[in-house]
Amino acid sequence: MDLRTIARDGGAFQQPVTSEHIRRICRRVLGRDAVSAVELGWGSYNTTYRVTVEGLERPVVLRFAPEPARQFASERELMRNEYATVPYLSVIAPLMPRVLAADWSHELIGRDYMVQTFLDGVPAPERLPGYPRASWTSFYRRLGEITRAVHDVRGPAFGPVANPAYATWGQAVTASLSQIAADLEGAGLDAADVRRAAALAAERRELLDEIAEPRLLTGDLWTVNTMLAPDAPEPTITGVFDFDRTWWGDPAADWTIRLASAKQDERVAFWEAYGPPDRTPAAVWRSLVYEVRHLGAVRLERHRLGDAAGVLASYSEVAVVLADMG
């Protein structure tokens, strides 16, 4: 079969697989031979291929998780978390790829993998810049609708969908901050600032525990994980994908909300569909806790990608937030 991979340094986090791995997987889960595979450059965590399969009219997507030993504890088994989330995402099912197969056995390769249908459209980061900026409001308004639909889904407990589960939101948040800090320290990085945020969150846990009902958080929904119609007169979302970082918790803690709040530009249309954000003093303080959690996870990602300057910059970013937390 024809295999095309992205050239990367041998020490890169994302590692390719062989053509034989892909062929054996297709035979096992689809009962057919793979004809060709092209590695897709979307995302920086899983390794993803578009695979043409003998006898199928449309290609499929084959995604490989990192080897278990390469995963941070705070990012462990994200693909399994996404798989566990699928039944809760029925509200946006027409926009999502369907899971054709998933295999956690590690019998064919020492990595989790999942086979999904291929979404139509063009990645939003490629297509959106081709539209006049004034028309981007339709994109963000639709993104607000999709996010609202997901956030309205209620769950059984707090924390990652695939567990561990926590009885309160405060427990889930402080555990997440502590786990990120441990990962940073394990990577040889200073995590005193994230530890400080975890301590402050524990001290004022009652403000976090005002969130009494777990709601579904998308984890990573934004432009990079959306597909657009190639020839529509205005930006039109045809698909959304990569829900591996889903959580049960406070919708305000979602990555999507962070990015929607980041600038007062076309993205203000997001709030027209989603609804106005909570600006009470308690909500504002919680948002600071969430920001440190985001920045801690970003620091880990920058380290994983070899972005030393970005890692260094994260310390001043967290310092600003900690000063506001008190």
Secondary structure, 3 states (H helix, E strand, C coil): CEEECCCCCCCCCCCCCCHHHHHHHHHHHHCCCEEEEEEECCCCCCEEEEEEECCCCCCEEEEECCCHHHCCHHHCCHHHHHHHHHHHHHHHHHHCCCEEEEECCCCCCCCCEEEEECCCCEEHHHHHHHCCHHHHHHHHHHHHHHHHHHHCCECCCEEECCCCCECCHHHHHHHHHHHHHHHHHHCCCCCHHHHHHHHHHHHCHHHHCCCCCCEEECCCCCHHHEEECCCCCCCCEEEECCCCCCEEECHHHCHHHHHHCCCCCHHHHHHHHHCCCCCCHHHHHHHHHHHHHHHHHHHHHHHHCCCHHHHHHHHHHHHHHHHHHC
